Amino acid sequence: MTNATTTGMDQTTGLYDLANLAKMKDLGTHAPEAMKAFVAFDKAALAAGAIPVKYKELMAMAVAFTTQCPYCIELHTSKAREYGASEAEIAESVLVAAALRAGGAITHGTHALKGI
């Protein structure tokens, strides 16, 4: 795991410290059935199928950039590399995510115009 210093995470508050992920078991303690269902769903969604795992991880990484979840960015970028994604594939996936996010801003921005 990467520490907060190298990822730019806030060491004072612990916000977005990957060590927090260890607390996910506490969610399972307090909501066992829901957590069990989530883990099964997550595992099934990212498993090999019609789409190879490498591409699923690249998609997950791209979504993480649009949702801006540091945990997901870290984990899915690492998994994409683990499954053979090249730096070029990662870079293009990031730019696809950026283009889609920007496209949403542009198209929704039309609502701000008066008289239309």
N, C-alpha and C positions, 0 to 999 in steps of 0.2 A: 504494500500500500504506500501511497505517496503522503508525505506529511503536509501539514498546513503551510509551512514555510515555502515549500516548493510549488504549491498550487495557488498561493495567494489567498487562501482561506483565512478568515478572521480568527486569530488565535485567542483574542480576548474573550469573545462570546462563544467560541466553539462552533459557530454557525458554519455549516457546510464542511465540517471536519469529518473525513471518512470514518473515523472511529465511531461516530454516531450511528452508523449502520448496524453496529453490534446490538443496538437497542431495539432493532426490529423484532427480536425474540419477545420483547416486552409487549409488543402489539399482539403477538400470538398468544401470550399469556392472558391478556385481557379480552381478546376477541378471537378465540381459537378457530372457530368455524370459518369466519370471514377471512382470516389470515391464511388458513389452509387452502381455501378456494382461490385466493389471490395468487399464492405461490404456484398452485397447479395451473392456473390460467397463464401466468407469466411464463412458466416452463413450456407449456404447450405452444404458446404463441411464438416463442423464439426457437423452437425445435426445428430440425431439418424437415422439410416438406417439399412442396412445389418450388419454394424459394430456398436456395441454399442458406445455411446459417450465416456465412460471411455477409451476404446481402441483407439479411434480416438485421444483423448488427449494425451495418452501415445505415439502414433506415432508422433503427432505434437511435443511433448517434445523431442523425440529422434532426429527428424529432426532438431530441434532447436539446439541441442548439436552439430550436424554435421555442421550446417551453422554458429554456434557460435553467435547466436543473443541473447544477454542478456535479451532483452524485452520478446522474445518468450519463452526463458527458464523459466523465472519468471512466466509468465502468464499461459503457458501450464502445468507447474509442479503444480501450484496452482489449475488449473482446473482439472487435473487428480486426485488430492487428493479430490477435491470437489465431483467428481463423483465416489469416492470410491477406488481409486488406493491405494494399500498398499505400504509401503516402499520397500518391496521385489520386487514388480512389477516395481516400479520406478527405483530401482537399476539395475534390469535385463534389462530394456529398455535402460538405459544409457550405459550398457555394450554391448548391441546389436549395438547401434549407434557407439560406440568406435571400435568395431570389424569391422563394415562395413567401417568406415573411414580408419582404418589401412589396411584393405584389399585393398582398392583403392590405397593407397600409395604403397603397395607391388606390386600389379599387374602393376601399371603404372611405378614403379621403374625398371621393366624389360627393359623399353625403354632406360634407362641410360647405360645399359651394351653394351660394344663394341663387335662387331663381331656376334651379334645375329640379 
